[in-house]
C-alpha cells in the first residue's frame, strides 16, 4: 500500500512539473487587432501538455496502475489549472472553466491508462 501512495505522489509531482513546464509560466494575454484578448496559452503549449500527459498516462497503465494514474495525473493537472485560473481570473468565470475541464481531463487520462493497461504483458506463469 505504501508503494501505491509513493507512486501516486510521483505521478502527481510529474503532472505538476508537466503543467508548470508547458502552461504555468505563461500569464500574458495577446491583444488582437480588433481589440479582443486571446490566451494566455498558445496551441503548441496545450498540445505539448497533452502529449506529455498522454505519455505519463500510458506509462501508468502499462505499469498496471490505471486508477492511481488517472486520479494522480488528471487530478493534479486539473487542480493546477484551477489554482492558476482562480488567481488570474478577473471575470469570475474560472469555475465554469474548471467544471468544463474536469470531465475532459479525467476521461482522456482514464482512456489512455485503460488502453495502455490492456497492452500490458501477462506475467510469466513459469516458476
MDAnalysis code that builds the backbone (N, CA, C; Angstrom):
import MDAnalysis as mda
import numpy as np

u = mda.Universe.empty(381, n_residues=127, atom_resindex=np.repeat(np.arange(127), 3), trajectory=True)
u.add_TopologyAttr("name", ["N", "CA", "C"] * 127)
u.add_TopologyAttr("resid", np.arange(1, 128))
u.add_TopologyAttr("resname", ["UNK", "UNK", "UNK", "UNK", "UNK", "UNK", "UNK", "UNK", "UNK", "UNK", "UNK", "UNK", "UNK", "UNK", "UNK", "UNK", "UNK", "UNK", "UNK", "UNK", "UNK", "UNK", "UNK", "UNK", "UNK", "UNK", "UNK", "UNK", "UNK", "UNK", "UNK", "UNK", "UNK", "UNK", "UNK", "UNK", "UNK", "UNK", "UNK", "UNK", "UNK", "UNK", "UNK", "UNK", "UNK", "UNK", "UNK", "UNK", "UNK", "UNK", "UNK", "UNK", "UNK", "UNK", "UNK", "UNK", "UNK", "UNK", "UNK", "UNK", "UNK", "UNK", "UNK", "UNK", "UNK", "UNK", "UNK", "UNK", "UNK", "UNK", "UNK", "UNK", "UNK", "UNK", "UNK", "UNK", "UNK", "UNK", "UNK", "UNK", "UNK", "UNK", "UNK", "UNK", "UNK", "UNK", "UNK", "UNK", "UNK", "UNK", "UNK", "UNK", "UNK", "UNK", "UNK", "UNK", "UNK", "UNK", "UNK", "UNK", "UNK", "UNK", "UNK", "UNK", "UNK", "UNK", "UNK", "UNK", "UNK", "UNK", "UNK", "UNK", "UNK", "UNK", "UNK", "UNK", "UNK", "UNK", "UNK", "UNK", "UNK", "UNK", "UNK", "UNK", "UNK", "UNK", "UNK"])
u.atoms.positions = np.array([
    [0.817, -1.197, 0.000],
    [0.000, 0.000, 0.000],
    [0.859, 1.258, 0.000],
    [1.972, 1.219, 0.725],
    [2.860, 2.380, 0.753],
    [3.446, 2.644, -0.630],
    [3.710, 1.567, -1.369],
    [4.256, 1.727, -2.720],
    [3.252, 2.440, -3.624],
    [1.973, 2.135, -3.459],
    [0.946, 2.790, -4.271],
    [0.876, 4.280, -3.955],
    [0.982, 4.623, -2.683],
    [0.969, 6.031, -2.292],
    [2.182, 6.781, -2.813],
    [3.326, 6.118, -2.766],
    [4.550, 6.722, -3.285],
    [4.456, 6.915, -4.796],
    [3.887, 5.915, -5.479],
    [3.719, 6.023, -6.930],
    [2.745, 7.150, -7.281],
    [1.668, 7.278, -6.504],
    [0.710, 8.365, -6.732],
    [1.378, 9.722, -6.518],
    [2.212, 9.833, -5.493],
    [2.922, 11.089, -5.237],
    [3.886, 11.410, -6.376],
    [4.572, 10.390, -6.877],
    [5.489, 10.592, -8.000],
    [4.731, 11.065, -9.240],
    [3.609, 10.409, -9.545],
    [2.813, 10.814, -10.705],
    [2.272, 12.233, -10.541],
    [1.853, 12.574, -9.333],
    [1.361, 13.930, -9.083],
    [2.462, 14.957, -9.289],
    [3.655, 14.645, -8.812],
    [4.787, 15.562, -9.000],
    [5.116, 15.718, -10.482],
    [5.077, 14.617, -11.224],
    [5.345, 14.681, -12.665],
    [4.262, 15.475, -13.394],
    [3.008, 15.293, -12.991],
    [1.910, 16.043, -13.613],
    [2.048, 17.535, -13.333],
    [2.418, 17.883, -12.105],
    [2.603, 19.297, -11.772],
    [3.776, 19.884, -12.553],
    [4.868, 19.143, -12.636],
    [6.023, 19.611, -13.412],
    [5.646, 19.794, -14.882],
    [4.848, 18.876, -15.413],
    [4.380, 18.979, -16.796],
    [3.565, 20.253, -16.989],
    [2.630, 20.496, -16.086],
    [1.799, 21.686, -16.201],
    [2.638, 22.957, -16.086],
    [3.552, 22.992, -15.121],
    [4.394, 24.176, -14.945],
    [5.279, 24.421, -16.164],
    [5.816, 23.344, -16.740],
    [6.711, 23.487, -17.894],
    [5.987, 24.013, -19.124],
    [4.768, 23.559, -19.349],
    [4.056, 23.945, -20.565],
    [3.161, 25.164, -20.391],
    [2.448, 25.252, -19.260],
    [1.450, 26.315, -19.115],
    [1.678, 27.242, -17.933],
    [2.361, 26.772, -16.924],
    [2.452, 27.513, -15.676],
    [3.170, 28.845, -15.752],
    [3.998, 29.021, -16.729],
    [4.787, 30.247, -16.833],
    [4.119, 31.329, -17.674],
    [3.099, 31.001, -18.433],
    [2.502, 31.951, -19.382],
    [1.293, 32.646, -18.757],
    [1.406, 33.948, -18.559],
    [0.314, 34.722, -17.981],
    [-0.170, 35.842, -18.912],
    [0.508, 36.018, -20.024],
    [0.242, 37.161, -20.894],
    [-0.846, 36.855, -21.922],
    [-1.832, 37.723, -21.962],
    [-2.878, 37.612, -22.981],
    [-2.464, 38.439, -24.193],
    [-2.806, 37.949, -25.368],
    [-2.486, 38.656, -26.605],
    [-3.687, 39.490, -27.030],
    [-3.430, 40.744, -27.347],
    [-4.490, 41.637, -27.819],
    [-4.491, 41.606, -29.347],
    [-5.615, 41.222, -29.909],
    [-5.768, 41.118, -31.353],
    [-6.056, 42.497, -31.957],
    [-5.895, 42.641, -33.274],
    [-6.154, 43.942, -33.922],
    [-7.569, 44.479, -33.681],
    [-8.531, 43.580, -33.490],
    [-9.899, 44.042, -33.251],
    [-10.154, 44.398, -31.785],
    [-9.121, 44.273, -30.944],
    [-9.252, 44.631, -29.534],
    [-9.582, 43.471, -28.617],
    [-9.889, 42.314, -29.181],
    [-10.200, 41.159, -28.336],
    [-8.908, 40.548, -27.782],
    [-9.034, 39.913, -26.635],
    [-7.874, 39.283, -25.995],
    [-7.962, 37.769, -26.162],
    [-6.828, 37.154, -26.431],
    [-6.757, 35.696, -26.518],
    [-5.662, 35.215, -25.577],
    [-5.703, 33.938, -25.319],
    [-4.649, 33.359, -24.497],
    [-5.100, 33.171, -23.068],
    [-4.204, 32.912, -22.197],
    [-2.775, 33.122, -22.329],
    [-2.029, 31.997, -23.041],
    [-2.659, 30.877, -23.273],
    [-1.923, 29.735, -23.825],
    [-2.000, 29.698, -25.343],
    [-0.904, 29.285, -25.944],
    [-0.842, 29.061, -27.383],
    [-1.166, 27.588, -27.649],
    [-1.642, 27.275, -28.855],
    [-1.965, 25.874, -29.157],
    [-0.798, 24.913, -28.933],
    [0.420, 25.312, -29.276],
    [1.562, 24.415, -29.117],
    [1.804, 24.062, -27.657],
    [1.465, 24.982, -26.737],
    [1.639, 24.699, -25.318],
    [0.646, 23.637, -24.848],
    [-0.591, 23.772, -25.261],
    [-1.628, 22.818, -24.855],
    [-1.358, 21.450, -25.475],
    [-0.919, 21.432, -26.733],
    [-0.573, 20.163, -27.389],
    [0.587, 19.495, -26.664],
    [1.602, 20.264, -26.309],
    [2.736, 19.711, -25.574],
    [2.320, 19.130, -24.238],
    [1.491, 19.861, -23.504],
    [0.978, 19.363, -22.225],
    [0.230, 18.054, -22.428],
    [-0.628, 18.010, -23.435],
    [-1.419, 16.807, -23.703],
    [-0.576, 15.614, -24.094],
    [0.452, 15.834, -24.901],
    [1.319, 14.725, -25.314],
    [2.090, 14.142, -24.141],
    [2.635, 15.007, -23.297],
    [3.368, 14.507, -22.127],
    [2.406, 13.828, -21.156],
    [1.227, 14.404, -20.971],
    [0.228, 13.794, -20.093],
    [-0.191, 12.424, -20.621],
    [-0.338, 12.303, -21.935],
    [-0.674, 11.004, -22.536],
    [0.447, 9.993, -22.319],
    [1.694, 10.427, -22.453],
    [2.823, 9.518, -22.236],
    [2.882, 9.055, -20.782],
    [2.676, 9.979, -19.847],
    [2.659, 9.601, -18.433],
    [1.493, 8.663, -18.136],
    [0.350, 8.931, -18.750],
    [-0.829, 8.085, -18.555],
    [-0.595, 6.684, -19.097],
    [0.002, 6.600, -20.273],
    [0.293, 5.296, -20.865],
    [1.265, 4.516, -19.989],
    [2.247, 5.199, -19.451],
    [3.218, 4.531, -18.575],
    [2.536, 3.999, -17.319],
    [1.643, 4.783, -16.739],
    [0.916, 4.330, -15.550],
    [0.054, 3.113, -15.876],
    [-0.592, 3.133, -17.034],
    [-1.408, 1.988, -17.438],
    [-0.579, 0.750, -17.676],
    [0.559, 0.906, -18.336],
    [1.439, -0.243, -18.610],
    [2.026, -0.821, -17.328],
    [2.146, -0.008, -16.298],
    [2.646, -0.496, -15.011],
    [1.533, -1.148, -14.193],
    [0.329, -1.198, -14.756],
    [-0.780, -1.838, -14.060],
    [-1.431, -0.964, -13.007],
    [-1.311, 0.349, -13.153],
    [-1.874, 1.294, -12.189],
    [-2.799, 2.299, -12.865],
    [-3.822, 1.841, -13.600],
    [-4.659, 2.804, -14.322],
    [-5.487, 3.714, -13.410],
    [-5.961, 3.198, -12.284],
    [-6.784, 4.034, -11.398],
    [-5.923, 5.078, -10.699],
    [-4.802, 4.638, -10.130],
    [-3.890, 5.583, -9.482],
    [-3.383, 6.594, -10.504],
    [-3.058, 6.120, -11.695],
    [-2.586, 7.020, -12.740],
    [-3.616, 8.068, -13.101],
    [-4.851, 7.640, -13.262],
    [-5.915, 8.581, -13.619],
    [-6.129, 9.613, -12.523],
    [-6.258, 9.147, -11.294],
    [-6.524, 10.077, -10.197],
    [-5.369, 11.049, -9.975],
    [-4.145, 10.536, -9.983],
    [-2.988, 11.394, -9.710],
    [-2.707, 12.354, -10.865],
    [-2.664, 11.833, -12.077],
    [-2.306, 12.668, -13.228],
    [-3.407, 13.664, -13.579],
    [-4.632, 13.169, -13.730],
    [-5.734, 14.067, -14.095],
    [-6.061, 15.022, -12.956],
    [-6.081, 14.498, -11.738],
    [-6.406, 15.344, -10.590],
    [-5.423, 16.482, -10.397],
    [-4.142, 16.184, -10.494],
    [-3.124, 17.218, -10.307],
    [-3.138, 18.227, -11.448],
    [-3.284, 17.750, -12.672],
    [-3.340, 18.668, -13.814],
    [-4.545, 19.595, -13.694],
    [-5.688, 19.031, -13.351],
    [-6.903, 19.832, -13.201],
    [-6.757, 20.828, -12.052],
    [-6.216, 20.378, -10.931],
    [-6.055, 21.259, -9.779],
    [-5.077, 22.397, -10.080],
    [-3.999, 22.101, -10.789],
    [-3.038, 23.147, -11.161],
    [-3.717, 24.200, -12.034],
    [-4.526, 23.747, -12.991],
    [-5.246, 24.695, -13.841],
    [-6.206, 25.533, -12.999],
    [-6.920, 24.897, -12.083],
    [-7.896, 25.611, -11.252],
    [-7.242, 26.690, -10.398],
    [-6.130, 26.356, -9.767],
    [-5.435, 27.338, -8.931],
    [-4.974, 28.517, -9.777],
    [-4.380, 28.232, -10.918],
    [-3.924, 29.305, -11.799],
    [-5.094, 30.153, -12.292],
    [-6.164, 29.514, -12.692],
    [-7.323, 30.251, -13.197],
    [-7.946, 31.108, -12.097],
    [-8.061, 30.565, -10.907],
    [-8.630, 31.315, -9.787],
    [-7.804, 32.563, -9.474],
    [-6.486, 32.403, -9.479],
    [-5.606, 33.515, -9.118],
    [-5.487, 34.575, -10.208],
    [-5.772, 34.211, -11.451],
    [-5.578, 35.170, -12.541],
    [-6.876, 35.625, -13.203],
    [-8.018, 35.142, -12.748],
    [-9.285, 35.458, -13.408],
    [-9.928, 36.690, -12.788],
    [-10.269, 37.648, -13.620],
    [-10.987, 38.821, -13.125],
    [-12.442, 38.833, -13.595],
    [-12.845, 37.800, -14.316],
    [-14.214, 37.732, -14.820],
    [-15.134, 36.927, -13.906],
    [-14.556, 36.112, -13.047],
    [-15.363, 35.259, -12.185],
    [-15.821, 33.978, -12.851],
    [-15.332, 33.701, -14.044],
    [-15.771, 32.516, -14.785],
    [-14.816, 31.329, -14.677],
    [-13.809, 31.419, -13.812],
    [-12.859, 30.324, -13.712],
    [-13.570, 29.033, -13.294],
    [-14.599, 29.139, -12.472],
    [-15.331, 27.955, -12.016],
    [-16.036, 27.239, -13.159],
    [-16.539, 28.002, -14.112],
    [-17.178, 27.404, -15.290],
    [-16.142, 26.629, -16.097],
    [-14.984, 27.243, -16.292],
    [-13.904, 26.557, -16.996],
    [-13.466, 25.300, -16.271],
    [-13.402, 25.374, -14.952],
    [-13.000, 24.209, -14.158],
    [-13.997, 23.069, -14.324],
    [-15.285, 23.395, -14.316],
    [-16.306, 22.355, -14.490],
    [-16.286, 21.761, -15.896],
    [-15.931, 22.573, -16.884],
    [-15.847, 22.060, -18.255],
    [-14.596, 21.210, -18.449],
    [-13.509, 21.588, -17.795],
    [-12.248, 20.872, -17.949],
    [-12.228, 19.547, -17.191],
    [-12.909, 19.485, -16.059],
    [-12.872, 18.302, -15.194],
    [-13.180, 16.997, -15.922],
    [-14.337, 16.859, -16.581],
    [-14.615, 15.570, -17.230],
    [-13.695, 15.283, -18.412],
    [-13.254, 16.323, -19.095],
    [-12.392, 16.126, -20.267],
    [-11.040, 15.561, -19.848],
    [-10.429, 16.162, -18.838],
    [-9.114, 15.700, -18.384],
    [-9.214, 14.288, -17.822],
    [-10.195, 14.044, -16.968],
    [-10.313, 12.714, -16.367],
    [-10.654, 11.654, -17.406],
    [-11.543, 11.960, -18.334],
    [-11.899, 10.975, -19.364],
    [-10.717, 10.680, -20.272],
    [-9.988, 11.702, -20.665],
    [-8.834, 11.495, -21.539],
    [-7.759, 10.657, -20.884],
    [-7.411, 11.000, -19.652],
    [-6.379, 10.239, -18.941],
    [-6.870, 8.819, -18.657],
    [-8.121, 8.673, -18.255],
    [-8.661, 7.336, -17.981],
    [-8.643, 6.466, -19.231],
    [-8.977, 7.034, -20.367],
    [-8.964, 6.275, -21.616],
    [-7.557, 5.789, -21.948],
    [-6.579, 6.677, -21.844],
    [-5.205, 6.289, -22.176],
    [-4.679, 5.253, -21.191],
    [-4.911, 5.450, -19.895],
    [-4.409, 4.471, -18.922],
    [-5.090, 3.118, -19.107],
    [-6.385, 3.123, -19.387],
    [-7.097, 1.857, -19.581],
    [-6.611, 1.131, -20.828],
    [-6.440, 1.864, -21.921],
    [-5.934, 1.232, -23.144],
    [-4.522, 0.697, -22.945],
    [-3.691, 1.465, -22.270],
    [-2.318, 1.011, -22.024],
    [-2.300, -0.203, -21.105],
    [-3.218, -0.254, -20.154],
    [-3.274, -1.399, -19.241],
    [-3.641, -2.679, -19.982],
    [-4.423, -2.560, -21.053],
    [-4.803, -3.764, -21.806],
    [-3.649, -4.296, -22.641],
    [-2.654, -3.470, -22.889],
    [-1.498, -3.924, -23.667],
    [-0.364, -4.403, -22.771],
    [-0.619, -4.411, -21.480],
    [0.397, -4.862, -20.527],
    [0.625, -6.354, -20.714],
    [1.881, -6.787, -20.809],
    [2.139, -8.213, -20.989],
    [1.715, -9.011, -19.754],
    [1.172, -10.183, -20.004],
    [0.763, -11.060, -18.904],
    [2.002, -11.582, -18.186],
    [1.899, -11.776, -16.867],
    [3.050, -12.314, -16.144],
    [3.362, -13.739, -16.592],
    [4.619, -14.071, -16.570],
    [5.072, -15.405, -16.966],
    [4.675, -16.413, -15.882],
    [3.843, -17.417, -16.217],
    [3.382, -18.368, -15.198],
    [4.453, -19.382, -14.779],
    [5.533, -19.479, -15.526],
    [6.555, -20.470, -15.168],
    [7.326, -20.013, -13.933],
    [7.784, -20.973, -13.122],
    [8.483, -20.623, -11.878],
    [9.832, -20.062, -12.077],
])
